[in-house]
Amino acid sequence: MSEETTQSAGKRPVFLTVLCILSFIAAGFAIFGYIGVITVMGAASAITSGMEAMEGMEGMEGMSALTSAAPSAAMTWTYLIVGFLTTIVGLVGVIKMWKLKKQGFMIYAGASVVSLIMGVVYSGFSVVGAVITVGFIVMYYLNVKHMS
């Protein structure tokens, strides 16, 4: 099938379909992962609060060293919330691209860049993460010509 026929019929190219399906799978895993981590963080916050209350007790002096070595709770919660939101926004962009809307590409690319920046701020630069993120943005960009 030629490119003109594909575009005029409004059919999604196979390459775009595969990209969207991979993104749906990744977003699904990420959403479940964020829900799990948020649940664990809530429990950990409760335990940490209990340990802070016991800190003055005999034999518990070393516990403050353990809690101060980890990233601050506010930074961790910020990372989790921003990560969860960028996953949801990115998923909305993929759904729009699935429906062949160009707006979806801009939404997806924006969410991916914000997610990449937040990852760098929180845990440092990841070459693999950057390559995958930029790779998906480029592959989606190659399909923008099929979108309206």
C-alpha positions, 0 to 999 in steps of 0.5 A: 500500500502506498503512503498516499493510500494509507494516509487517505484511508486513515489507517495507522502504519504498522510501525506506529502501531507497534510503537504505540503498543510498546508504549501502552505496555511500558505505561502499564508497567510504570503505572503499576510500579508507581502505585506499588512504590507509592504504597510502600513509601506510605508504609515507610513514612509511617515506620520512619515517623515511628522510629523518629519518636523512638530516637531518644530511647536508649540504643536507637542513636544510630537510626538517625544516620540511616534515615539521613543517608537516604534522599529527603522524603520531599524529594522522593515524593516529588519524584514519584508524583512527577513520574506518575503524572508524566507517565499518565500524560505520556499515555494520553499522548500515545492514545492520541497518536493511536488515533492519528492526532499530531497533538499526541506527539507533542504531548508525548514528547513533552512528558518524556523530556520532563520525565528524563529531566526529573530522572537526571535531577533525582538520580543522575544521568542514565545513558540507557534511559536517555537513549530509549527516551530519545529513540522513541521520540525520534521514532514517533516523529518519523510517523507524524506525517501520518497524523492529522 
